[in-house]
Amino acid sequence: MNPHPAIHATTVFSHQTRDRVAHIAAFTDRDCVSLANETGVPLGNIALAPARAASITGDQLSLVLRLYPTRGDALVYYLSKGSGQYELFQPDEEHLVFRIRTDEPHELMVSLPEGWYDSWHTLVAVYTGQELRLYLDGVLTGENPASGLICYHPGALLLGAHPFRQSAGRGVVGELQIYDRALAERELGASSEGCRLDFRFDDLFPFENPAATTETARQAESEWQEVLNDWRADDAALQDGTFSIESQGDTDWSDVVVDWQIQTDGNTLQHGSCPVGWRKSDRVATLELNYALPEPYAGTSYWLDLYFLRHTGEERLPLGGKQFPLPLHAPPAPGPDPASLAPIEIREKDNTGYFQGDNFSLEIDLPTATIISWKVDAEELLELGPIHQFWQAPSWKEVLPDEDGNSIAIGWSRAGLAENIMGVTSMEALQDRPAQVTMKFQGLIIRRNSDVLFEITRDYVISGNGEVLLEQTLTPTSPLCRLPRHGLELRLAKDMNDVTWFGMGPQELATDTQAWDMMGRHAACGDQNIAAEGWPVERGQKQCVHWITLRNQAGRGLYVGSETPFTASVSPYSTFQLSEALHYATLTPDSALTLQLDQASSPSEAPPANTPLKTRIRMRGLLPEDTAPWDVLKRGVPVLPDA
């Protein structure tokens, strides 16, 4: 098994073409060739861009290939989706195999006819839901019983290759059609209803492979950073700003200076600089910082940041950093005065709830309890969300199959974490006061085979100041595998790429956390194209996030915060795109930004049945004049008093 397939590490695509149905791209490193009056592309590294159209997971499938096979003595894959969702390959010179995987693998092997090599043939593979069939040039050559829903396998559709197995791309492909239904014999040879992708490999155009700028590698903690981790401080030391450590090893603190600051919400309240006191004889390093603890403001936390630098001539060489929460405890500020909140208009039409307030409007799809529109000053901010999310784009090791063809990611898929829906079983709308509406939903999260994964309650509290409180509880109905994530996903307008967050940083959302990241207010660009080498995975998860805002150039946007810190990431690619990509060159930024909000305490083991998983977030649409949106968390939730 090849641990580093060429398509991930070394392939540079030079041409592309697009299908006639969905305009999905296919990338290749070959040129067109003409053989026997037909044109195609030599099989090899041909990869489809991430496309749901290729990810057929129902109980019917048809594949139509126009092929010019050539003889060889090695395994050759004509087509493979993921690590085995469905496949067409020759295990040897004499046989052809059509394989799919439902809850178990099913395959049909047929003997190849005479005259198979060095001439054009039409190969049709059909899964009817009851059996597999193979047609060669319109003639049924074999059938075999098979049943069940095709299991989703992460990974792209490849022609002439397999993501994990050594196989030589032999022959030429001229056409490819994919259907999500079973073609009848009378339909063979002609495109018909249900065609999801329709490629003709006779017209390639140049493709400029994006520069694969290797992402700055996460730096291992240096010897200095390990030493800095030894600095400790109790409440007494933080009160008076005096610290000391007994330095181990041969560390020399001479010429080391500390720049310090006291900050909250990223605002610097006090700052200064201080040399490290160094008594070499007894190897004690000390710090005496000249600050006074501020009076705590309601709902605010305070941090002491230390940045260690060494003077070398006129240069200041950064060594690392250390951060301490200050012992200042402030209660939450009271919620807004109910009398100051604008009234909310509410109506229902066509299974949609409409909520209109001052400068904002919301639409909630009632059968799924999901916000489908959020406008501020009539400007759309949200495409969809929040929706529950358990799936994440798997890493190489999580996708890599074992000898039985299984993997961690396939286990996630079989558990229903990739494909599931929420269905509402009961709903209640309350508006005791003009300025507040509460929507209470109960429902089920169901796998595509109708098995219930979770019972769910989702409550929205919509207030006249534009704030939306979401409380969600998921209760597993039976034991599950370990969840790759437990959180919420929002799809935001693509132009909301001005991102600010309070949490670990300052590394951008496209890069991984560095060892010396600190709590604070940080900013980045949300729509940056994350060009990198290797296996495409989710990047830039920021830890210990208290709030995050996304705005467009006009200053309108969305705030999301929580009293419980969460993990957040913003990506120009959807979770599905990353799961379906085998090469970064095949990725094109999605039509929306994807914001992932994951519980910081996501289960590290499989959650037992009947153990609730809870999420609580506060959201608010932002106007340009909202210059301090983080103050939302410092105020209590605007719950109105009883009459």
Phi, psi and omega in degrees: 000129185276115183285341181225077182301147184300329184295336178274319194262322191236345185294130173243106182291137183244343181223161174212161172216169182229149182280165187272351184258302186254358181061035177275141183273148167237135185248142181216155175257016182242169174257160175295148174226155177247129180221125176051047175069013174233156184242143177199193181236132177303137180293146182169237179268082174246118185234135174278143171299155179309124185212121175297335180299334180271349185263072181282122182231020177271205180250020174214146182200141172224135178237129179238121181234134170258114191234149169237087184287149172236151187284145175197177183245019183237160173303135178226129175263122174278326183202136175214134177250119182061216179260022177141018177302310168206150188212150169228122183205161171255115177285339180204189184285345190249352188226157177231139183235134169247121185230139170229165175232120170257235171289345176212160180287143173231137179215156177232123178248133178232156175278140180283142181284164173294147182081012181294320186274149173062037172202161182280140178219153173253120181250125179236122177247129186231134169244118186267351189099341176240337182201163172261142178225145174233129177242132174243115181054043175083358182252128177292119183252352179179155175209154185207141180297143176197148181207165177109171176275136180295131183278133179292132173238124177297149181124157186278175172268125181244146173244125178083009182204167174228141186295339186236348185246143175290119178212141181268128176287110183237134178099190184227140175251133181251329182212155174211126170234142177234131180238149175261026176215170181271120177287138173277162183301325182291344182265355184294137178091357179220136177296144181212186183301140178096003178289120182270322178223142183217093182261142168236113185270055180238002183214087178267152172227156188300147176231124178270108182298126179302143178299121181275086180279110182300124180301139179308119183297142175297120186283135175294150180300125180287169176301323180294315182297323176297321178294318181296331178294345178282344179292127179234161178205128173269179183300325180296315179296321180289334177294316185253359175074026181244126183227155174204150175221154169267107186287133181264164175066212184253024179299134180244118182268006177299140177065015176267132181238147178244122167269130183233158174206149169255125185221156172216137183054024181083359177269128179278121179266321177216154178203164179181186180221145185208132175287151175281124174288132187226110174258096186296330184298316178250009175054050177245127175253138183229157174226135174231101184263133184266082176223164174235132181297133180285162173289126184291139176264141186306131176079010187247141172251152186233145186228143172254119180254131178241126177243116184267131181224151175244132177277120173235096187068237178265358181269151175243107185269115179295135179253331182150189184215168179210146183222142178229136168286135181277147183281062177240119186242121183234137178286160176299147174288154179295155177291169181294155178294123181306328182292341182272353183273139179286149178292157180244130173268138182227138175208165181229137177203132175053049178062025178234133174265130181248130183231120184241122176237195180283112178072009177213157174214148180230146170233129179242126174286112189291323179294339180240000178056038185240137175287126181247356175201135175218112183244142172237125187051041178066015179255126185288131180249330192235130175273321181192143172135177353289141173243149178294147181215124176247341187270145169226155178298118188286153175282173179304313183294329180284337179269329186304121183279156174272191183296336180268005180083008180262160178206172177300315182295323177294325174299320176299316182296315181294334177283354179089013184283338181274322185231106177204162181225156174258130175240130181278131178256336176206153184213144178218132178246129181236132174219078180287334180231150181300333188263012181206136177232134175243126176248121181247122180241142167234143182193194182228145170256121194239136170291164182293343176267014176080002173292140179271123178271313185220149158270140186227139167240135179223119181243132172250134169244111184255122184248158184293345176274008177091003180271142177235121175261127178244125174239126183228139176230125177249129179239112179299136180273345177204164180301142181238171169285172177299133180281128175296331174203161176219104183185205185232151178235136175236139174252116189251158177307138189297334183276002179272065188254008174268100189252131174229139178216154172251112183174205180288140180188191015262011183302143184294166183290350178267359181234162181278160182295137175269161184297334184256018174298149182227159173294136178171182177266126185228162182223153179200174177260127187278337185258016181296140179281122185269084179277130182201170178258167176087195184287125179294125179222169175291138184229158169080025177293120180263133187266160173054041180279130176264324176205157177216141177235146174230127183230157171265182184296334179282352179093000177272148183181203186225138175250136173227127180217169179205146174291339177255120182303147182227174174258134184230148172211147176237131185221142172285353180248143177283163177300321179295316180303314181293326179291333185261359184264136174253356183203136182296335181296337182273000182268134173236133181310139184289172180285350180216159172278141177255121176252119177256131176238106184249142177296130180297335181256039178303139186303130176277346176234172180299128179288130179289160178298147175068015175259112187289144173248119189247145177224138177218119178228157177239130183235153178202136173288143185247137172260162180304329183279355177280084186273346180228064185296339182294345177294345178303316182290340182278351179251149178293162177293134183285077177268126185280149179288160176292157179292000000 
